[in-house]
Amino acid sequence: MNLAGRDIRHNFGRFVLTTIGLGLLLMLVMGMGGIYRGLVQEATLLVDRIDADLWVVQKDTRGPFAEVSRIPGNLEDRVRAVPGVLSSRAFVSTTIQRERNRQPLRITVQGLSWPEDRGQWLPLVAGRALGQDHYEMIADESLKLPLGAKVELAKDTYTVVGLTRGMSSPSGDSMAFFTLRDSQAIQFDLSGEAVRLERAARYGRASQIDLGRSQPQVIERSRGLSSAIPALGPPAISAVLVKVRPDVDPGQVQLLIGKWPDVSVYSSDGQRDLLVSGIVDRSRRQLGLFRMLLIIVSGIIMALILYTLTLDKLHDIAMLKLMGARNSVILGLILQQALLLGALGYVIAYYIGQWVFPAFPRRVVIIPEDLWQLAGIVAGISVMASLLGIIKALRVEPSEVLA
């Protein structure tokens, strides 16, 4: 005869409600760990997927995903000339927010160095890679843009030719991929009035200097396109992605480029570590603190529940002792209830989480290592929570059955 099972059947309603409540609490603990894993995955997603040995970024910055990085476009050619470099390609990353169908549309724009990089490495679930230099885009399916959709950005219309899955930035914004020139046009887009005012300002500055007075054609050229003025450089890029020759040590190339006074160079592992220690670190500590608090609260709740259940059974425990039952029988009664409560709560937390977590606005990644760790924590909590009830039960005297 299993005393724990008979006692649970006797208090079935209370046990079920307690198990469900504990399961919801453990689901939050599980979700906290999953949110942290999701933050790390989103922060390092592109770094892990892009086939680059080195990242060349603006001096004393941590790269295009951690902060703003601006370097000249011709740096790509300068890097390509370094001994040991197999290839280099420009990369642009920026975040924009527009309106589509009266709904906000927030996109992390990623510029690919077309035609060398057409986006073949992207996890496409539909459509194809970029096929031309202009007016095509690859969008993540979380943007809810179907294949063939037309999106107006920077005075141009772009067609969605491919769809990816799970491509989001460290801030949780969905990614869209364009050619480098299109992404720069989107990033540095200005209204017509802003362009007119900038040209008027250039005209005013040119007319006030001796060169403008002596050479009227300089003043006239100042009213034209920025790309036609030699003194104005091309639009900046965010980074240069470097692929090193197979027979060359990437560290040697990194050391060589790192001596340049205008750039900083990171390996892929270094870039990943910077993202995790910078963007994710504070969130990790905060989520870890909440997770610890929830675990402590879960243990306290289980201890109080088991203690209350023990108080309800004091008369029965005294009767068992009067009949000659050993202390191990009493201990097994309470400990089995605690372990069963924790195990059922864990199972409920897992299955409800599988249903709820996909609906979260940020990615929740549950890995087996975290599940096993939480299972061990729940088992430890169950044993420790049962101690209060066990101590109370062992102190019951058989004579109390007559009280």
N, C-alpha and C positions, 0 to 999 in steps of 0.2 A: 504494500500500500504506500503510495507516494503522498506524503503529507502536504508538500508544496502544491501539488496538483489539486488536491481536494480543497485546500484553502483558497486557491485562485478561483475554482468553480464557485465557492461560497461567496466570494467578493468579485464576481466576474465583471460587473458593470464598472466598478471603480478601477479594477485592474486595466480594462480596455481603455478607458479614458486617460488613465495615467500613462499608458504605453504610447498612445497617440500623441499626447502632449510632449512626452520625452522625445518621440521620433521627430516631431517638428523642430524641437530645439536642436537635436543632433543634425537635422538637415541644414540648419543655419551654420553650424560648425563646419559641416562638409562644404557648404557653399562658400564660406570665407576662404578656405584653402583653394577651392576651385577658381574663385575670382582672382586670387593672387597668381595662380598658374596662368590664368588667361591674360593678366596684365603683362607677365613676362613674355608670353608667346606673342602678344600683339606688339610689344616693344621691340622684339628681336626678329619679327617675321621677315621683313625684307632683307635684313642683314644675313639671315640664314639662307634665304632663297637665292639672292643675287650671287652669281658666280664671280666674286671679286676677292683678290688676295689682299689688296690695300685700298684704303679710303683716303683720298687727299682732300682736305677741307680747309676752310679759312683758318688763319693763324689763331691759336689759343681758343678755338671753339671745339665742341665735342661732336660735331657732325650735323647733318641736315635733319635728323630726327629728334635730337636733343635740344637744339637751339638753331637760330638763324645762321646760315653759312653762306657767304657771298664770295665767289672767286671769279676771275675773268675767264671767259670762254676759251681763250687761246691757251690756257694752262693745259688743256688736253693735249695739244701738240707738243708742248714743252715736256710733259711727262712721258710721251711716247718716245722721245729722243733719249731717255735715260737708258744706259746699258742694262740689259737684263729684263726690260719690260717687253712683254709679248704684245699687249694691246692696252689701250686706255679709251674710256668712253665717258662722256659727260652725263651728269645726272642732275635733275631738278626736282625739288620737293617743296610744296607749299600747300596751305589749306585755305580754301575759299568757302563762302556761303552765299548762295544765290536763292532765288525763288522760282519754283516750278509748279504750275497748276495751283498757285496760291498756298503752296506748302514750302517750308524751308528745305533747301537742298544743300547739305554740307558735305564737301568733298575734299579729300586729300589728293591733290594733283601730283602725279609722278611723271616726270619727263624722261623718256627713253631716247638714247642716242641712235635714232633711226638713220641709216638702214642696218647698222651693225647689231642693234638691239631692237627687235620687233616685238618683244614680249613673249617669245616662245617658251621661256622658263616659267611663265605664270601658270597657276593651276586652273586652266580653262575647263569649264563645265559645259559650255556651249559657245558656238561661233568659232572665230579664228583669231590669229594674231594680227597686228597692224600690217596693212598691205600698201599704204601710200603715205606720203610725207605730211599730208594735211587732212584735217576734217574727219578723222576717225578716232575712236576711243574704245578702250576696254574697261568695262565697269564691273565693280563687285555687285553680286546679286542683291546684297542688302540695300543698295540704292533703289531697288525696285524699278529699274529701267530695263525693259525687254529688248531683245535683239531687234535692231532696226530703228530704235527710238531716236528721235532728233532732239538734241540738247543745244540751246543757244548759250554760248559763252564767249565773252570778249568780241562781240559783234560778228561772230561766226557761228555756223551751225555744224555740230559734230554728230556723227552717226555711231551708235553703239554696234560694234562688229564682233565683240566677244564678251563673255561673262565669266567672272572668277567667283570663287567661294572662299570665305574666311579671310579675305585680304582687308585688314583694317589697320589704322595707324595706332601709335602708342596712346593717343587720346581717345581712341574708340571710333574715329570717323572712318567712313568707308572710302576705299581708294578707287581712283580711276587713273588709267594710264594713257598718255598721249605721246606723240613724238616730241622731241626736245623743243623744236621751234614753236609748236602749238602750245606747249606748257608755258613757255616764256611769254607768248602773246597773252595767255590767260593771266599769268602772274603780274605782268606789268601793264595790264589794260587800264587805259584812262578814258574818261569821257571826252567828247569832242571839245567842250568848253575848256577843260583842263589842258588839252593839247594846244588850243589856240592861245591860252594865257602863257604857257611855257614858251611858245614861239615868239610871242610878243616880248616876253622878258629877255629872251636871247637877243632879239633885235635891238632892244634898248641898251643892253650891255655892250653889244658890238658897236653901236653908234657912238658910244661915249669914250672909246679908246682910240689911240692914234692909228692903229691898224685899220679900224673900220672907216676912219675919215679918209685915209690915203688910198684904200682899196674898197670902193663901193660894192664890188661883187661879194666881198666877205659879208657885208650886211645883208645882201639879198639871199645868200646861202643860209644865213642864220634863220630865215623864215621857213626853210624846207624841213624835210624829214630828218630825224635824229641820225638815222643810218647813213645819211649823205654827208655828215659833218665829220671830218677825220679826227677832230679832237675828242669826239665822244665815242667811247668804246661800245662794243656790242653788249647785249643784255648779259647779266651775270648768271652763273650757274651755281648749284649748291655743292656739288662735289665732283670729283673725277674718280672713276672706278678703275683700278689697275689690276691687270692680270700679268703675273710674272711667268717667265719661261720655266718649264719643268725642271731644267737643270740648274736653276739659279735659286739661291736662298732668299726668300722674301724679306728676311730681316736685313740683309745687306742693301737691298733696294730701298727699304723703308729708312734705313740710316742715311743713305745718300740723299733722298728727297727731303728728309727731315731737316737737313742742313739749310734748306732754302728759308730765307727770312720771312716769306709771306704766306706760308702754308703750315699746316700740321698734318701728320700722317699717322693713320691707325691701321693695324691689322684687323681682319674681320672679328677675331676673338676680342681684340682690344675695344673695337667699336661696340661689340655686344656687351662687354663688361661695363663700359661707360653708361650704356642705356639702362642696364639693370641696377647699377649702383646710383644712378642719378634720378631718372624718371620714376623707376619702380620702387626705389628704396623706402621713401617715406610712406607710400601706400602699403608696402609690405609690412613695415613696422606697425602701422595702424591696424591693418587687418589681423596681424598676429596678436595684437593686444586684445582686440575684440574677440578673437577666437579663444584666447586663454580665459577671458572673462566668461564666455559662454560655457566653456568646459567646467569652470568652477561652479557656475550657477547650476549646471546640469547635475554635478555631484551633490550639491547642497539639496536640490529638489529631490533627488533619489534617496538621499539619507533621510530627509524628513518624511517621505512617503513610506519607506520601509520601517522607520521608527513608529509611525502612526499605525501601520499594519500590525506591528509587534504589540503595541499597546492594546489593540483590539483583541489580541490572542493571549493576553497574560493569564486569563483564567484557564484557557485550554492548555497553555504551557505548564502551568502549575499542576493541572490534572495529569499530564503526561509524566511529569517528574514524580508525582505521587504513585503512579502506576509502575515506576521503575525505569522510565526511559532514560537513556544515556544523554549526556550533554551533546555528543556528536549528532544525535538525531535532531535536537533543537537547532544546532548550528547549521546542519544541512537544510533544514526547512527554510531558514531565512536566506542563506546563501544561494540556494537554488532559485528562490523567488527573485533575488537581486540580479543574478546572471540571466534569467529568462526575461526579466524586464529590460535589461540592457540590450540583449540580443534582438528581441522583437522591436525595440525602439530603433536600433541600428538598421534593421531590414526596412522598416517603414521609412526612415530617413532616406535610404538609398533609392527606393522606388518612387517616392514622391519627388525626390530631387531629379530623377531622370525625366519626370514629366514637367517639372517647374523650371529647371535651369535653362532649357532652350529658349524660354520666353524672356529671360533677363536681357536688358539693353546692352550689357557688356558680356564678353565671352566668359563662360565658366568651363574650365577644363578639369575634369576629374581623372586622375591617373591611379593605377593600381597601388602604387607605393603609398599614396595618401590614404587610400581606403584601408590598407592593412594597418597603417599607423593609427588611424582613427579607431579601428576595431580593437587594437591593443589598449588604446586610451579608454574606450568604453568598458572593456573587461576590467581594467584597473579601477575605474570609477565605481563599477558595480560591486567589486570586492570591498573597497574602502567605504562605500556608502552603507554596506550591510553591517559594518562593525558596530555602529551605534545601536542598531536593533539587537545584534548578537549580545552585546554587553548587557543590555537591559534584560534580555531573555535569560541569560545565565545567572543573573542576580535574583531571579524569582524563586521564592521558597515554596516547596510543595504545600506547606500549611496555608498558603494564601488561597487555596481552593475552598477553604472553609469560611473565608471572610465574606 
